[in-house]
């Protein structure tokens, strides 16, 4: 598909291309403005493309001192995507993300079992950071306004519908929609068709 960019957009892309070649070698195009916190914890494959106003945050939580945000090859990320990694967020190859997506492996507080350090009386920003790794497979397509929460694993080949909130694992080759997201279709490799299902395949 050809994009009919106007002169102003072409000019901005040229500036972003120069910026990319200097600061993000191997990436295809990092559009400015972009906000990156903790860049030493970022790893990305060749061909990375980002939209405008993306926010990538990698926190030094002393939980994982290696790369915390790992993005595979040929990933395309839309505008206003916010990814937060305190432990580990892994995104596979050839993933396509629309705009205004939020992905995080962390919470201010833990809300299962004892609420000793996460009670309503404690200001949210004073509650201890709770993390659990997030994994997104290869060839995943994530729609507009999707929210992916800590501890979630999304398998290869999945499609996550717009405005979905993913709070549990999604098996490979499934379409999931809703808040919370539920699987509505699964790809049948034998018939080469997407098949409707009554219950989630995860």
Secondary structure, 3 states (H helix, E strand, C coil): CCCCCCHHHHHHHHHHHHHHHHHCCCCCEECCCEEEECHHHEEECCCCEECCCEEEEECCCCCCCCCCEEECCCCEECCCCEEEECCCEEECCCCEECCCCEEECEEECCCCCCCCCCCCCCCHHHCCEEECCEEECCCCEECCCCEECCCCEECCCCEECCCCEECCCECCCEEEECECCEEEEEEECCCCEEEECCCCCC
